[in-house]
Amino acid sequence: MAFRERIERLITPKLLTLLLLTIIFAGCGARPGDYPVSSKCEWTEQAKRSLNLANSADRTHLRYDALTAEDVAIRWADKYAGLGSNQFNGMAEYGKRRDECMDTMFQGITKYHGIDVALVREYRLKRDVVSDSAVIVGFAILYALVAYYLVTVIRRRFSSNETIGFLIATIAMSLVASVIGVVAGDLWSLLMENLRMNSGHLSYRVDRVPWRKHWGLMFLCCLGVFWLAAVVRSRVAIRERPNPNLLGL
């Protein structure tokens, strides 16, 4: 019982802190959506300078510029060629004008930094590994805590002699929880991506979010986390009380 009470005291503040830090991390600093949209669709910076891509800071700068240019082009098209504008002439025309604006923005970056436009296009596809990892790990910890609680609920309903019943219930719950976990993780990732971009319209960029690109793998990971929680919960039950079905009551 003492072990469970310590867990309960620690989970709430630590979980809230984790969620808060993840959200702050996703939304802190300059974001592509902060860049203003001009009617002329022009790229501007405070100063021109060459970028040395052997330097990590310059690679980060180029990646941010490329992402921002793409984001501005999407927001520009939404405003001047999208459904809410008086110049909307169909999605094909919308996509064409968006891409034309994007080309103009990319060309502007090349003039400011003396690099090839192909590099700008390449860098807009590069993901921030640290940010993506923080989002996935944050959700994984949250999911693990929920899985631990669900296994606890199952454990209370079976005595130490009802191993088969416990296993069947755990398998069934793990499959359901993993499906829900994949959907919830996808929503979580999209929320964090929106906060990180501050755009309001991810458009086709949702397909770049790592979670969405690997649903099958994420399902297996959710399944693995659930069973790891089940193993840990079972071991805690054995250590804490001679009769596991009394744990947590």
C-alpha angles and dihedrals in degrees: 000000000000090000092052092048091053090050091050092050093050102040100065101052094037093047093049090047091050093050092046093049092048092051093045091047091051094049103035127106129013114337131195091242090061091068110100121242115231124198090236094056095228131159116230134175134176095250141005118241138154118252123225105207091197084073117082093215092053092049089052090048092052092047091051092048092049093049091046093050091051091047093049090050091053093048091045091053091047090054102040105024106019134102093277095053129084089233097063111132102166136299094281091058090043091055091047094052091044091054092046090053090047091053090051091050092049091050088052091055091052091054093051096045106026097236135128118271089230089065091052090053090048094051095051087067095052115106128218100246094195093051093045091048092050091052094049096042091047091054092042091057091047090048091048091055091050090047090051090053093049092050088050090055090051093045092056091058098057131059123225089263094055097076096142093051091049092050094048092048092046093050092049093046093046092055093049093043092049093053090049089044092056092051093044091047090052091052090046091051093049091049091052091046090053090050092047094049098034087204106124091215119061092173113174090350091085087080090065094060105111095226092055092048093055108038093144093051091045090053090054090047091051089049091050093048091050092052091045088054089049092052092048092047092050092050091049089051092053093049097043103048136010088228107052095196089068095058114120095010 
